Amino acid sequence: MAKRTAAGNSEETITINVDKFLMPISLLLSAIVLSAGLFFGLNNIATSLKNGIMVGGTTTTTDPSQETAVNVTLDQIKALFNDNNIAFGSPDNKVLFVEFGDPSCPYCHIAGGKNPELNKQVGAQFTLVADGGTYVAPVEEMRKLVDSGQASFVWLYTNGHGNGELATQAQYCAHEKGKFWEVHDLLMTNAGYNLINDTVRNDVANAGKLADFLKSAVDPSEMKSCLESGKYAGRIAEDQATGSSLGVRGTPNFFVNTMNYGGAYSYNDMKATVEAYLNS
């Protein structure tokens, strides 16, 4: 309500009904707030996707900020080469590789080099050399050095996508039979990625399906029995505790001796470090 004094000292009261304006104003303010939220939300998603894939509330990334801030010693790395772990080669070799991975993690597949479909899908920077790109899968190059006796390698689990626990147990079951790499390579294919994430999903009731998928490497009845027994279920927490003690925060995460590479680095980014150790 407003008052206005007119000439002649008469007072006139003007009543303005603002109720009819409240709804449009409220709608306008709500639209502004929602638009701002949508803008910043999409901007955050775009930033996350630039460095990685958002999955299950976490982001698996190639950002170097994922690298561990813990001061890891060579003795800690050497201690990983024991009979309990999936290890190849002597801890006395000049070069010691450690991979913390998750069979359900997309960037672990990228670094593994066995899933070129996913490499190309994620982006040009991860397209393999064999497909016309520049990316060199680090796990493949590490294996070559291990096979030649110049380096050693350890694989441990860390949750990077959420669906790789049963598949990890399958790798442990295979390792006891000397078939780790055979099973690893099957799991790291595009078919393996889809099976792990879309069908198995850590459900032991699907142990038979996983075992059947791996039958070219390990007898399916033996693999199914191993998985259903839960023989290696405890390794999940043990491996993650080891990773935490070394400052590992995501997957894949690699060590070249004490040098940490947190993310799906191309081997080209590690090569100078590897060669420096080999020539030391």
C-alpha positions in Angstrom: 0.0 0.0 0.0 1.3 3.5 -0.8 0.1 7.0 0.0 0.2 10.1 -2.2 -0.6 13.7 -1.2 -2.3 15.6 -4.0 -2.7 19.3 -4.4 -5.3 20.8 -2.1 -4.0 18.7 0.9 -6.3 15.8 0.0 -4.8 12.4 0.7 -5.2 9.5 -1.7 -4.5 5.9 -0.8 -3.4 3.6 -3.7 -3.5 -0.2 -3.0 -1.3 -2.4 -5.1 -2.0 -6.1 -5.1 1.5 -7.7 -5.4 0.2 -11.3 -4.9 -0.2 -11.8 -8.7 3.5 -10.9 -9.2 4.8 -13.3 -6.6 4.4 -16.5 -8.6 6.2 -15.3 -11.8 9.0 -13.8 -9.7 9.4 -17.1 -7.8 9.5 -19.1 -11.0 12.1 -16.7 -12.5 14.3 -17.0 -9.4 14.0 -20.8 -9.4 14.9 -21.0 -13.0 18.0 -18.9 -12.4 19.1 -21.1 -9.5 18.5 -24.3 -11.4 20.3 -22.9 -14.5 23.3 -22.0 -12.3 23.3 -25.4 -10.7 23.0 -27.2 -14.0 25.9 -25.1 -15.5 28.3 -25.8 -12.6 27.2 -29.4 -12.4 27.9 -30.0 -16.1 31.1 -28.1 -15.9 32.3 -30.4 -13.0 31.3 -33.5 -15.0 33.1 -32.3 -18.1 36.2 -31.6 -16.0 36.0 -35.1 -14.5 35.6 -36.8 -17.8 38.5 -34.8 -19.2 40.8 -36.7 -16.8 38.9 -39.9 -16.3 35.7 -41.8 -16.2 33.2 -41.2 -13.5 32.0 -44.5 -12.1 30.0 -45.3 -9.0 30.7 -41.9 -7.4 34.4 -42.2 -7.9 36.7 -41.1 -10.8 39.3 -43.3 -12.2 41.8 -40.9 -13.6 45.1 -40.4 -15.4 45.8 -37.1 -13.6 49.3 -37.1 -12.0 47.7 -35.8 -8.8 46.6 -39.4 -8.2 50.3 -40.2 -7.6 51.1 -41.2 -4.0 52.4 -38.5 -1.6 53.8 -41.3 0.6 57.6 -41.6 0.7 57.9 -45.2 -0.4 61.2 -47.0 0.1 62.8 -49.7 -2.1 62.6 -52.1 0.8 58.8 -51.7 0.9 58.6 -52.5 -2.8 60.9 -55.5 -2.5 58.8 -56.8 0.4 55.9 -57.2 -2.1 57.8 -60.0 -3.9 56.7 -62.8 -1.6 54.9 -66.1 -2.0 51.5 -64.7 -1.0 51.4 -62.2 -3.8 51.1 -62.6 -7.5 54.7 -61.9 -8.3 57.1 -62.7 -11.1 60.9 -62.4 -10.9 63.4 -61.6 -8.2 63.2 -58.6 -5.9 66.9 -58.2 -6.6 66.4 -57.2 -10.2 67.3 -53.6 -11.1 63.7 -52.8 -12.1 60.7 -53.7 -10.0 57.3 -53.1 -11.4 54.2 -53.0 -9.2 50.6 -52.7 -10.5 47.6 -51.9 -8.3 44.7 -52.7 -10.5 41.0 -53.8 -10.7 39.8 -56.1 -13.5 36.6 -54.0 -13.7 38.4 -50.7 -14.0 38.2 -49.1 -17.5 41.6 -47.5 -17.3 43.2 -50.7 -16.1 42.0 -52.2 -19.3 43.4 -49.4 -21.2 46.8 -49.8 -19.6 46.6 -53.6 -20.1 46.5 -53.3 -23.9 44.1 -56.2 -24.5 41.0 -54.1 -25.0 41.7 -51.9 -28.0 37.9 -51.2 -28.4 37.9 -49.4 -25.0 41.1 -47.6 -25.7 39.6 -46.0 -28.9 36.3 -45.3 -27.2 37.9 -43.3 -24.4 39.8 -41.0 -26.7 42.6 -40.5 -29.2 45.3 -40.1 -26.5 44.7 -43.7 -25.5 44.4 -45.3 -29.0 47.0 -48.0 -29.3 49.9 -47.7 -31.7 48.6 -50.8 -33.5 45.4 -48.9 -34.2 47.2 -45.8 -35.5 47.5 -44.0 -32.2 50.5 -43.2 -30.0 49.5 -44.9 -26.7 51.8 -47.8 -25.6 50.2 -50.0 -23.0 52.6 -50.2 -20.0 51.6 -53.7 -18.8 52.6 -55.2 -22.1 56.0 -53.5 -22.1 56.6 -54.5 -18.5 55.9 -58.1 -19.3 58.4 -58.1 -22.1 61.1 -57.0 -19.6 60.0 -59.5 -17.1 60.1 -62.3 -19.7 63.6 -61.3 -20.6 64.7 -61.5 -17.0 65.5 -57.7 -16.8 62.7 -56.8 -14.5 60.2 -58.2 -11.9 56.5 -57.6 -11.5 53.8 -57.7 -8.8 50.1 -57.4 -9.2 47.8 -56.4 -6.3 44.1 -55.4 -6.2 42.7 -52.0 -5.3 39.1 -51.0 -5.8 38.9 -48.8 -8.9 35.4 -49.5 -10.3 33.6 -51.8 -7.8 32.9 -54.9 -9.8 36.3 -56.6 -9.9 36.5 -58.5 -6.6 35.4 -61.9 -7.9 37.5 -61.5 -11.0 40.5 -60.7 -8.8 39.8 -63.9 -6.9 39.8 -65.7 -10.2 43.3 -64.3 -10.9 44.5 -65.7 -7.6 42.9 -69.0 -8.3 44.7 -69.0 -11.7 48.0 -68.0 -10.2 48.2 -71.0 -8.0 48.1 -73.1 -11.1 50.6 -71.0 -12.9 48.0 -69.5 -15.2 47.8 -65.9 -14.0 48.6 -64.2 -17.3 46.3 -66.4 -19.3 43.4 -65.5 -17.1 44.5 -61.9 -16.8 44.5 -61.5 -20.6 41.1 -63.0 -21.0 39.6 -60.8 -18.3 41.2 -57.7 -19.8 39.5 -58.1 -23.2 36.4 -56.2 -24.1 34.3 -59.3 -23.6 35.9 -59.7 -20.2 35.2 -56.1 -19.3 31.5 -56.5 -20.2 31.2 -59.8 -18.4 32.7 -58.5 -15.2 30.7 -55.3 -15.1 27.4 -56.3 -16.6 27.0 -60.0 -15.6 29.3 -61.2 -12.8 29.3 -58.0 -10.6 31.0 -59.8 -7.7 28.1 -62.2 -7.3 29.5 -65.6 -6.4 26.3 -67.1 -7.8 27.8 -66.2 -11.2 31.1 -68.1 -10.5 30.1 -70.7 -13.1 29.7 -68.0 -15.8 33.1 -66.5 -15.0 34.7 -70.0 -14.9 33.2 -70.9 -18.2 34.6 -67.7 -19.7 38.0 -68.6 -18.5 37.9 -72.3 -19.6 40.6 -71.9 -22.2 43.0 -71.1 -19.4 41.8 -73.1 -16.4 39.6 -76.1 -16.0 36.1 -74.5 -15.4 35.1 -77.0 -12.6 38.3 -76.2 -10.7 37.9 -72.5 -11.1 34.3 -72.6 -10.1 35.1 -74.6 -7.0 37.9 -72.2 -6.1 35.7 -69.1 -6.4 32.7 -70.7 -4.6 35.0 -71.7 -1.7 36.0 -68.1 -1.1 39.6 -69.3 -0.8 41.0 -65.9 -1.9 38.2 -63.6 -0.7 40.4 -62.3 2.1 43.0 -61.0 -0.4 40.7 -58.2 -1.4 41.0 -56.4 2.0 44.7 -57.4 2.3 45.7 -56.0 -1.0 43.8 -52.8 -0.4 45.5 -52.3 2.9 48.9 -52.8 1.3 47.9 -50.2 -1.3 46.8 -47.7 1.3 50.1 -48.1 3.2 51.9 -47.1 0.0 49.6 -44.1 -0.6 47.7 -45.7 -3.5 44.4 -43.8 -4.2 43.1 -45.1 -7.5 43.6 -47.5 -10.3 45.6 -48.3 -12.2 48.6 -47.3 -10.1 52.1 -48.3 -11.0 55.4 -48.2 -9.3 58.7 -48.4 -11.2 60.9 -49.1 -8.2 60.0 -46.2 -5.9 58.8 -43.9 -8.7 55.0 -43.8 -8.7 52.8 -43.4 -11.8 49.2 -42.9 -10.7 47.0 -43.4 -13.8 46.9 -45.0 -17.2 50.2 -43.6 -18.3 51.6 -44.6 -21.6 54.8 -46.6 -21.3 56.5 -43.8 -23.2 56.1 -41.7 -20.0 57.8 -44.3 -17.9 60.5 -45.4 -20.3 63.2 -43.0 -19.3 62.8 -44.0 -15.6 63.0 -47.7 -16.5 66.1 -47.2 -18.7 67.8 -45.2 -15.9 67.3 -48.0 -13.5 68.4 -50.6 -16.0 71.6 -48.7 -16.7 72.4 -47.9 -13.1 
